[in-house]
Amino acid sequence: MKVIKTNLQGLVIIEPRVFEDERGYFFESYQKERYQENGINCVFVQDNESRSEKGVVRGLHYQLEPYSQSKLVRIIKGAVLDVAVDIRKNSPTFGEWYSIELSDKNKKQLFIPKGFAHGFSVLSEEAVLTYKCDNYYNWEAERGIIYNDHKLNINWQVPGAEMILSEKDQKFSSFEEAEINFKF
């Protein structure tokens, strides 16, 4: 596997080694020792799967400390624009975001450490996303930042009129007003 660092410390892209032939393909989607050798030392305790239609925008989600979660995200079917925002106070990249297209074709994964808000938009007709978490979901600690925050100015690659959003995601706070308790 190949690990590519992004401009946001701790946020990395993983390109697994894929073995393909006329029958199909095979790759290790997770192997604890290889990930640890590359600085990903999480003990994952929960796997989640999400299916969404084209135009769906989910996020930006996170959980407050001590319930924060690191995530290892990949796509089983389709394509998404995956977005991570650094919300670690005192980080040199606080308030900056990174996006990458993850798909069933490129098989790339994104490791999102604690201290990041996460979201995605669906670029294909349908997408199935799966992710490992190193902490359990805690609804009382769940927070979010509004998807169309003017300071972040994220390009979700989905026209506004075609976006499909949950009621919850439409009511999140702005970046400046969001409750954040992460330190760098």
Buried (B, 14 or more C-beta within 10 A) or exposed (E): BEBEEBEBBBBBBBBBEEEEEEEEEEEEBBEEEBBEEBEBEBEBEEEEEBBBEBBBBBBBBBBBBEBBBBBBBBBEBBBBBBBBBBBBEEBEBBBBBBBBBBBBEBBBBBBBBBBBBBBBBBBBEEBBBBBBBBBEEEEEBEBBBBBBBEEBEBEBBBEEEEBBBEEEBEEBBEBEEBEBEBEE
